Amino acid sequence: MGCDGGTIPRRDELVRVKKKPEQRDKDADLAAKWQHCAITQEKLQSPIMACELGNLYNKESVLEFLLDKSKFEGAARFQHLRGLKDVKELKLTENPAFGGDEADKGDAYNDRQTGRYICPVVGIEMSGRYKFCMLWGCGCVVSDRAMKEVKSEICHKCGKTFQPSDTIVLNGTEEEVEQLRTTMEQRRLQAKLDRKAKKHKSEAAEGSADGPSSSKQIRPELVPESKLTNGTTECKLKLTNGISDKKSKLTNGIVEKKSKLTNGKVEDKSSKAKSIQHDPSASKVYKSLFTTSDKAKSQQKAHWVTYNPQYN
């Protein structure tokens, strides 16, 4: 049954042992999170953006994702990105010891684990070995160690004030991501309520501005009309800037009367003189100049056939 010829079997060849689960390489995992974009897995390049869940993105990748989400495989993981207002550009501090992405030359040593950015307060590298936080209000990035050692409500880099809820852990654990998601939903709900309150306040202000004003304003024209024809009465009343204009008309043999009130005086058109000859204020000499005078009427006229207006 085998084992002849002097072969000696080993224990691992005879006993089957349960295999250990495959473990991820920690260095590769950190490099994928801290040096590559979360959407396209491309190398992170300035400007670098971050969302409210602590993921890092290239700005160009975010714009492409917002324009067309269908061409990205993992689009379901980034449904919380609705627009540029849901991401914030990071204000990072360059690491002077970072040699760049240069190719290996000869036997020179090139440290691939060196972080490109550092904490502006403590000076530790942002490579994934230490926890870093981002302030949502200003976008500054500092280490968690600096936040604990220098406890303050003022940003250590730009000097702006912030609230504890504005602190977002970059590339946090699953528990930290769930906590950040809850904070994100609360922040968005509060912003929605603030917008509604501001809208109602502006509408109320516009309504009060369009309301009744002082009595100095001129009222619009008031023109009630009633018209009755064929033996009936037509009456018009017009009020414009304190002047009243009243007309009454009676047709089919009924009296027609028109009166006008201008600057406090009543003007009656029926009492107005129709001819200069009936004007008592005009002299006789002045009246004789018109063809309606008695002298002009009694003057002889030429025959209508021989009449010449140049001589008559």
C-alpha positions as CSV (number, residue, x, y, z in Angstrom):
1,M,0.0,0.0,0.0
2,G,2.8,2.4,-0.7
3,C,5.4,3.8,1.6
4,D,7.8,1.3,0.2
5,G,11.3,2.1,-0.9
6,G,12.1,3.6,2.4
7,T,9.9,6.7,2.2
8,I,8.9,8.3,5.5
9,P,5.6,10.3,5.4
10,R,5.3,13.5,7.4
11,R,2.5,14.4,9.7
12,D,1.2,17.3,7.6
13,E,0.9,14.8,4.7
14,L,-1.2,12.4,6.7
15,V,-3.4,14.8,8.8
16,R,-5.5,17.5,7.2
17,V,-5.5,20.7,9.1
18,K,-8.1,23.5,8.6
19,K,-6.5,26.4,6.7
20,K,-6.2,29.8,8.2
21,P,-8.3,32.6,6.6
22,E,-6.4,34.7,4.2
23,Q,-5.3,38.0,5.7
24,R,-4.9,41.3,3.9
25,D,-1.6,43.0,3.7
26,K,-1.8,46.0,6.1
27,D,0.7,48.1,4.2
28,A,-1.2,47.6,0.9
29,D,-4.6,48.4,2.6
30,L,-3.2,51.6,4.1
31,A,-1.7,52.6,0.7
32,A,-5.1,52.0,-1.0
33,K,-7.0,54.2,1.5
34,W,-4.5,57.1,2.0
35,Q,-2.8,57.3,-1.4
36,H,-5.6,56.5,-3.8
37,C,-9.0,58.0,-4.7
38,A,-11.9,56.1,-3.2
39,I,-14.0,56.2,-6.4
40,T,-11.5,55.5,-9.2
41,Q,-8.5,54.1,-7.2
42,E,-6.2,56.5,-9.0
43,K,-3.3,58.2,-7.3
44,L,-4.4,61.1,-5.1
45,Q,-3.5,64.5,-6.6
46,S,-4.1,68.0,-5.4
47,P,-6.7,69.3,-4.9
48,I,-7.9,66.5,-2.6
49,M,-11.5,66.4,-1.5
50,A,-13.2,64.6,1.5
51,C,-16.8,63.7,2.2
52,E,-18.7,63.6,5.4
53,L,-17.9,60.0,5.9
54,G,-14.1,60.6,5.8
55,N,-13.3,59.2,2.3
56,L,-10.6,60.8,0.1
57,Y,-11.2,61.7,-3.5
58,N,-9.6,63.5,-6.4
59,K,-11.7,66.6,-7.4
60,E,-11.7,65.5,-11.0
61,S,-13.1,62.1,-10.1
62,V,-15.8,63.7,-8.0
63,L,-16.9,65.9,-10.9
64,E,-17.0,62.9,-13.3
65,F,-19.0,60.9,-10.8
66,L,-21.6,63.7,-10.3
67,L,-22.0,64.1,-14.1
68,D,-22.4,60.4,-14.9
69,K,-22.7,57.8,-12.1
70,S,-23.6,54.9,-14.4
71,K,-20.0,54.4,-15.6
72,F,-18.6,53.7,-12.1
73,E,-18.9,50.1,-10.7
74,G,-19.1,51.0,-7.0
75,A,-21.5,53.9,-7.4
76,A,-23.9,52.5,-4.8
77,R,-21.3,53.1,-2.1
78,F,-21.2,56.9,-2.9
79,Q,-24.9,57.7,-3.1
80,H,-24.4,60.2,-0.3
81,L,-22.6,62.4,-2.8
82,R,-25.3,64.6,-4.3
83,G,-23.2,67.6,-5.3
84,L,-20.1,69.6,-4.6
85,K,-21.7,70.9,-1.4
86,D,-21.3,67.3,0.0
87,V,-17.5,67.4,-0.3
88,K,-14.9,69.7,1.1
89,E,-11.5,70.6,-0.2
90,L,-8.8,69.7,2.3
91,K,-6.1,72.1,3.5
92,L,-3.1,69.9,3.9
93,T,0.4,70.6,5.1
94,E,3.2,69.3,2.9
95,N,5.9,67.0,4.3
96,P,9.4,68.4,3.7
97,A,10.9,64.9,4.0
98,F,8.7,63.4,1.2
99,G,11.0,62.5,-1.7
100,G,8.2,62.2,-4.3
101,D,7.3,59.4,-6.6
102,E,10.7,59.1,-8.2
103,A,11.9,55.8,-9.7
104,D,14.6,53.8,-8.0
105,K,18.1,54.7,-9.1
106,G,20.8,52.2,-8.5
107,D,21.1,51.0,-4.9
108,A,19.4,54.2,-3.5
109,Y,16.7,53.5,-0.9
110,N,13.3,55.0,-1.6
111,D,10.8,54.7,1.3
112,R,7.4,54.0,-0.1
113,Q,5.7,54.4,3.2
114,T,6.6,58.0,3.8
115,G,3.5,60.2,3.9
116,R,3.2,63.2,1.6
117,Y,1.4,65.3,4.2
118,I,2.0,65.8,8.0
119,C,0.1,67.3,10.9
120,P,0.8,71.0,11.3
121,V,0.8,70.8,15.1
122,V,2.6,67.6,16.0
123,G,4.4,66.8,12.8
124,I,3.5,63.1,12.4
125,E,3.0,61.8,8.9
126,M,-0.5,61.2,7.4
127,S,0.2,57.7,6.1
128,G,-2.5,55.7,7.9
129,R,-0.5,54.7,11.0
130,Y,-2.0,57.6,13.0
131,K,-5.6,58.9,13.1
132,F,-6.2,62.2,11.3
133,C,-9.3,64.4,11.5
134,M,-10.8,67.0,9.2
135,L,-12.8,70.1,10.3
136,W,-15.9,70.4,8.1
137,G,-16.2,74.1,8.6
138,C,-12.7,75.2,7.3
139,G,-11.3,72.0,5.7
140,C,-8.1,71.9,7.7
141,V,-6.6,68.5,8.5
142,V,-4.9,67.8,11.9
143,S,-4.0,64.6,13.7
144,D,-6.2,63.2,16.5
145,R,-3.2,63.4,18.8
146,A,-3.1,67.2,18.3
147,M,-6.8,67.5,19.0
148,K,-6.4,65.6,22.3
149,E,-3.3,67.4,23.5
150,V,-4.4,70.9,22.6
151,K,-8.1,70.9,23.5
152,S,-9.7,74.0,22.0
153,E,-12.7,75.1,19.9
154,I,-10.4,77.0,17.6
155,C,-8.7,75.4,14.6
156,H,-5.0,74.9,15.2
157,K,-4.2,75.9,11.6
158,C,-6.4,78.7,10.5
159,G,-7.9,80.0,13.8
160,K,-11.6,79.6,12.9
161,T,-14.0,78.3,15.5
162,F,-15.7,74.9,15.2
163,Q,-18.1,72.6,17.0
164,P,-17.3,69.0,18.1
165,S,-19.8,67.7,15.5
166,D,-17.7,69.3,12.7
167,T,-14.8,66.9,13.4
168,I,-14.7,64.1,10.8
169,V,-12.3,61.1,11.1
170,L,-10.5,60.4,7.8
171,N,-10.6,56.7,6.7
172,G,-12.1,55.6,10.0
173,T,-13.2,52.2,11.2
174,E,-16.7,50.8,10.5
175,E,-18.0,52.0,13.9
176,E,-16.6,55.5,13.2
177,V,-18.2,55.5,9.7
178,E,-21.6,54.6,11.1
179,Q,-21.3,57.4,13.7
180,L,-20.3,59.9,10.9
181,R,-23.3,58.8,8.8
182,T,-25.7,59.5,11.7
183,T,-24.1,62.9,12.2
184,M,-24.3,63.6,8.5
185,E,-28.1,62.9,8.4
186,Q,-28.7,65.1,11.4
187,R,-26.7,67.9,9.8
188,R,-28.6,67.7,6.5
189,L,-32.0,67.6,8.3
190,Q,-31.1,70.7,10.3
191,A,-29.9,72.5,7.2
192,K,-33.2,71.7,5.5
193,L,-35.2,73.0,8.4
194,D,-33.1,76.2,8.4
195,R,-33.8,76.8,4.7
196,K,-37.6,76.4,5.3
197,A,-37.6,78.8,8.2
198,K,-35.6,81.3,6.2
199,K,-38.0,81.0,3.3
200,H,-41.1,81.6,5.5
201,K,-39.4,84.6,7.1
202,S,-38.7,86.2,3.7
203,E,-42.2,85.5,2.5
204,A,-43.6,87.2,5.6
205,A,-41.3,90.2,5.1
206,E,-42.5,90.6,1.5
207,G,-46.1,90.3,2.6
208,S,-45.7,93.1,5.1
209,A,-44.0,95.3,2.5
210,D,-46.9,94.8,0.1
211,G,-49.5,95.7,2.8
212,P,-51.5,98.9,3.2
213,S,-49.3,102.0,3.4
214,S,-49.8,105.5,4.8
215,S,-52.7,107.8,3.8
216,K,-50.3,110.0,1.8
217,Q,-50.4,107.6,-1.1
218,I,-52.8,108.5,-3.9
219,R,-55.7,106.1,-4.2
220,P,-56.2,104.5,-7.6
221,E,-58.9,105.7,-9.9
222,L,-62.5,105.0,-8.8
223,V,-64.7,104.9,-11.8
224,P,-68.2,103.5,-11.1
225,E,-70.3,103.5,-14.2
226,S,-74.0,103.1,-14.8
227,K,-75.4,103.4,-18.3
228,L,-79.1,103.6,-19.3
229,T,-80.0,104.2,-22.9
230,N,-83.3,104.7,-24.8
231,G,-84.8,107.2,-22.4
232,T,-82.6,106.3,-19.5
233,T,-79.7,108.0,-17.7
234,E,-75.9,107.6,-18.2
235,C,-73.8,108.6,-15.2
236,K,-70.0,108.6,-14.8
237,L,-68.1,109.4,-11.7
238,K,-64.4,109.7,-11.9
239,L,-62.0,110.6,-8.9
240,T,-58.4,111.2,-9.9
241,N,-56.0,112.9,-7.5
242,G,-58.7,114.8,-5.7
243,I,-60.5,116.0,-8.8
244,S,-64.1,114.8,-9.4
245,D,-65.6,114.6,-12.9
246,K,-69.3,113.9,-13.1
247,K,-71.3,113.5,-16.3
248,S,-75.0,112.8,-16.6
249,K,-76.7,112.2,-19.9
250,L,-80.4,111.8,-20.8
251,T,-81.1,110.8,-24.4
252,N,-84.3,110.7,-26.6
253,G,-85.6,114.1,-25.8
254,I,-84.5,114.1,-22.1
255,V,-82.2,116.7,-20.6
256,E,-78.4,116.2,-21.0
257,K,-76.4,117.7,-18.2
258,K,-72.6,117.8,-17.8
259,S,-70.8,119.3,-14.8
260,K,-67.1,119.3,-13.9
261,L,-65.4,120.0,-10.6
262,T,-61.9,121.3,-11.1
263,N,-59.8,122.7,-8.2
264,G,-62.9,123.2,-6.1
265,K,-64.9,125.1,-8.9
266,V,-67.9,123.7,-10.7
267,E,-68.0,124.2,-14.4
268,D,-71.3,123.8,-16.2
269,K,-71.2,123.3,-19.9
270,S,-74.9,124.2,-20.4
271,S,-74.5,127.7,-19.0
272,K,-71.4,128.4,-21.1
273,A,-72.1,131.1,-23.8
274,K,-72.3,129.6,-27.3
275,S,-71.7,132.9,-29.3
276,I,-69.6,136.0,-28.8
277,Q,-72.7,138.1,-29.4
278,H,-74.2,136.9,-26.2
279,D,-71.2,137.6,-24.1
280,P,-72.0,140.6,-21.8
281,S,-68.4,141.4,-21.1
282,A,-67.5,142.0,-24.9
283,S,-67.9,145.5,-26.4
284,K,-70.0,146.4,-29.5
285,V,-67.0,147.3,-31.5
286,Y,-65.4,143.9,-30.7
287,K,-68.7,142.1,-31.6
288,S,-69.0,143.9,-34.9
289,L,-65.7,142.2,-36.1
290,F,-67.4,138.8,-36.3
291,T,-69.8,137.7,-39.0
292,T,-72.4,136.9,-36.4
293,S,-73.0,140.6,-35.7
294,D,-76.1,142.5,-36.9
295,K,-74.0,144.8,-39.1
296,A,-72.5,141.9,-40.9
297,K,-75.8,140.2,-41.4
298,S,-77.5,143.3,-42.9
299,Q,-74.6,144.0,-45.3
300,Q,-75.5,143.4,-49.0
301,K,-73.9,140.5,-50.7
302,A,-73.3,139.8,-54.3
303,H,-75.2,137.3,-56.4
304,W,-74.0,133.8,-55.9
305,V,-73.1,133.5,-59.5
306,T,-71.0,136.7,-59.6
307,Y,-69.7,136.4,-56.1
308,N,-65.9,136.8,-55.8
309,P,-64.5,136.4,-52.3
310,Q,-61.5,138.6,-53.2
311,Y,-63.6,141.7,-53.6
312,N,-66.6,141.0,-51.4
